[in-house]
Amino acid sequence: MQEIFSHVLGRWVAPGPGAREIADAATGRVFARAGNDSLDFAAVLEFARARGGASLRAMTFHDRARMLKALALHLNANKQVLYDVSYATGATLSDHAFDIDGGIGTLFVYASKGRRELPDAHVLLDGGPEQLGRTGAFLGQHIYTPLRGAAVHINAFNFPVWGMLEKLAPSLLAGVPSIVKPATASCYVTEACVRLMTDSGLLPEGAVQLVAGGLGDTLNLLGSQDAVTFTGSAETALKLRATPNLIRNAVRFTAEQDSLNASILGPDAVPGTPEFDLFVKEAAREITVKAGQKCTAIRRIIAPEPLVAAVIEALSAILSKITVGDPRAEGVRMGALVSQEQKADVLAKAAIIATEAECVFGGQEGFAPIGENASGGAFVAPTLFLCADPDRATKVHETEAFGPVSTIMPYRDAGHAANLANRGKGSLVASIITHDTQFARDVTLEIASWHGRVYLNDRDSMAEATGHGAPMPHMVHGGPGRAGGGEEQGGIRGVKHFMQRTAVQGSPAMLTAIGGRWVPGATKTPGPAHPFTRRFGALAIGETLVTGPRTVTLDDIEHFASFTGDTFYAHMDEAAAARNPFFPGRVAHGYLLLSFAAGLFVEPKEGPVLANTGLDGLRFLKPVVPGDSIRVTLTVKEKTPRNADYGEVRWHVRLDNQDGEKIAEYELLTMVAV
Ligand code: NDP
């Protein structure tokens, strides 16, 4: 009997009192046990908060992003270990791609986004400063800092690797230590993954702990700096989120639960179109991948009434070619459900659906999965129902058979299709397969508020589309109502779920010191030399160059106009310019002013400034007329390391006229050698 360990307080702990047995999904053979009620959960939480939290918070976002990248590389190099143990969950080799490769891919995306979209700092700024006083001496800035507690991640059985990593990536990037509690039925895969991660030595002690089996009294020990993320059944979510201690301490609780996801076929997508084939292919894939045990799987197939028969025929043709059996056996395309309990649950739910719909494909009768010991496995045949009157039906819109089961229903028009999709009362994803942009728009606007994600696919996007059922780390995953009301991932949005947003108010100098980004009005310090001669590491936030003045003449304007071809009347025709409410008469081109500004502030000799990579937030605030003079103030606003060779410097650039009036303002981006 294999013992599945927990990893707590820096060591591996064997199963103990309260351990539960685990069976192989495809054979029914009990092969492992997990769980230990005697774990000291208060100590586990304290270890996370004090050890893991302190180490993670000492790192910058970029340090943590580099750690995620290294972890992803390590897991990727060793993923065969995870493949080998995953078969016992009933998953086929191609299912592993969703769980194991999908999880590693999520780490990679967060690692990359962390480096590109977050600062190399401990504080994340939310938006820009808000001027609260008359002169700008008192400002406000929203900031994010990591929660000081622990994140408790409770996962479902269907994604033992992805489920853990999609929650860990954002929480670790935020700087919050995590306690992972996988579903017992597949926790041996999670354990193998945590072993790889801890053995790599890449994680600080206490950053990730694993509890195999029950969580004991953990939820009663959480405080307001902790967070719970949950994936699983609505019933368990309700029970857990109602824990009085969580309510009392306003502990963040994110739930991702059962969902009656729909896929809608456009009326234009008749047989013979690429969209019809695409629709049927995606529906078949959602029914069979992971044996339908995907929170995003298509449970309701919504098709135009005249096309229903063709959809049933085409879908049945694909499903009839799916070989079901032990995922280790040759030629098997769909494996088993995770356990006999799940099989019984799915068959019971299918029986409920059958009270409102007729079975048009599949069913358990005469079904014979292949594999030597398959008779003990939790196999369910791909099954298709037709609900002819979905308006009167209720159960098909609220019963999630968490297996290879889907129900087809006819619709009359766009409004009716949307109405049926919304009868799921909140879901993770709805797809619309159509080449008709008007139909897509009509349906999307009607269903968006009921769905966490709307997936549109047609002949133009199908070669690159990521699939109805695949949550992408860049996009939010979660949905309203029945889907739990939670939101995960969504790129950096998911990181913020583990941080506190605080409105900080004070002087520009205070906000600069706290945010690490220079705020206009804060002290400007002259550097020891021209800033373009100084390397990335030497430049200080607030370091400023003020240039001498340059007078703009009519000749300059005419020269620029003929040289560039920009002879817009406001620069060339005194009377026409004067009729324009913005100008007193002929004015200098804005781009001429930018060019003169560069001429004033650059240091021409070869030096550490490597390239000008962009310009943000440009505003021309006051016209410049012939005879005016301009001067430039160039200030180091923010520095972001990019690699070992160079980093990005964001300069605040302000142009003033001879009267000290601001005529233009922008941010200049340069790459500067380290
Ligand atoms: P559960 O809701 O029973 O379990 C989900 C997780 O919660 C598991 O890790 C489970 O641990 C844990 N859990 C259960 N009770 C407690 C508790 N009192 N305190 C702390 N943790 C607890 O879902 P299952 O995984 O068993 O799946 C059951 C059904 O959930 C499926 O049939 C399906 O309908 C739905 N489901 C929905 C998913 C979705 O994302 N929409 C995903 C997976 C399932 P343990 O395993 O140790 O009991």
Boltz pocket constraint, residues with backbone or C-beta under 6 A from the ligand:
constraints:
  - pocket:
      binder: B
      contacts: [[A, 154], [A, 155], [A, 156], [A, 157], [A, 158], [A, 181], [A, 182], [A, 183], [A, 184], [A, 185], [A, 213], [A, 214], [A, 215], [A, 216], [A, 231], [A, 232], [A, 233], [A, 234], [A, 235], [A, 236], [A, 237], [A, 240], [A, 256], [A, 257], [A, 258], [A, 259], [A, 294], [A, 295], [A, 296], [A, 342], [A, 345], [A, 400], [A, 402]]
      max_distance: 6.0
